[in-house]
Amino acid sequence: MRVFHDLELPQPVSQVRLARDVDQTEWYDVTGWTTAGTPCPAMIQKVDDSGEGVAFLIYGGEAGLRMRPAAQRASWQLEDLTQWGEPFLLVSNLSDARLVRASDD
């Protein structure tokens, strides 16, 4: 079982850089997801990963996270095959995330 220990306060995040294909990273929009099937804020927080080291935990609602290609502007939908879900993400560098700016609210 993984245990995360908070090292900093969470902040809202809007995008994450992931390598879904070997040797190619891309930016993806990220949102939290509720059990009601609606988006909610995604958050990023600096954590200690069960003694494995420092990482940045990205988490969302009680149903986890949803991602979609950053260039896609379609609404968040479970039926959209270009979108997918994860319970949470761990990234090693904060530079792999784009925080929500005050004007993004």
C-alpha positions, -999 to 999 in steps of 0.1 A, spaced: 0 0 0 13 34 -10 13 61 16 19 98 8 30 123 33 21 160 26 51 183 22 33 213 8 -2 226 4 -22 214 -27 -26 238 -57 -50 235 -86 -35 221 -118 -48 223 -154 -23 203 -175 2 176 -171 30 164 -194 29 126 -199 47 101 -221 20 78 -234 42 67 -263 78 57 -259 102 87 -262 73 112 -268 59 135 -241 28 156 -247 7 180 -227 -28 169 -215 -56 187 -199 -64 172 -165 -95 175 -143 -108 158 -113 -138 135 -117 -168 128 -94 -189 97 -89 -218 118 -103 -199 119 -136 -189 156 -135 -156 174 -135 -141 190 -104 -108 206 -97 -76 186 -101 -49 193 -75 -12 188 -73 7 184 -40 44 178 -32 46 146 -12 69 120 2 61 88 -16 63 60 11 99 67 16 107 63 -21 115 100 -24 98 133 -32 72 134 -59 42 155 -70 8 138 -65 -20 149 -89 -54 139 -76 -90 148 -83 -125 139 -71 -137 106 -55 -136 90 -90 -101 102 -97 -88 121 -127 -97 125 -164 -72 135 -191 -75 146 -227 -51 159 -254 -44 196 -246 -54 207 -282 -88 190 -278 -116 214 -267 -145 189 -265 -164 187 -232 -154 162 -206 -172 129 -214 -167 93 -204 -178 82 -239 -150 102 -256 -123 76 -266 -96 103 -267 -101 109 -229 -92 85 -202 -91 82 -164 -66 74 -137 -71 72 -99 -41 96 -95 -8 105 -111 27 109 -97 52 132 -115 88 137 -105 91 173 -115 68 203 -110 78 214 -145 56 185 -158 25 203 -146 9 236 -153 -8 252 -124 -41 270 -127 -35 308 -129 -58 332 -111 -73 342 -145 -82 305 -152 -108 303 -124 
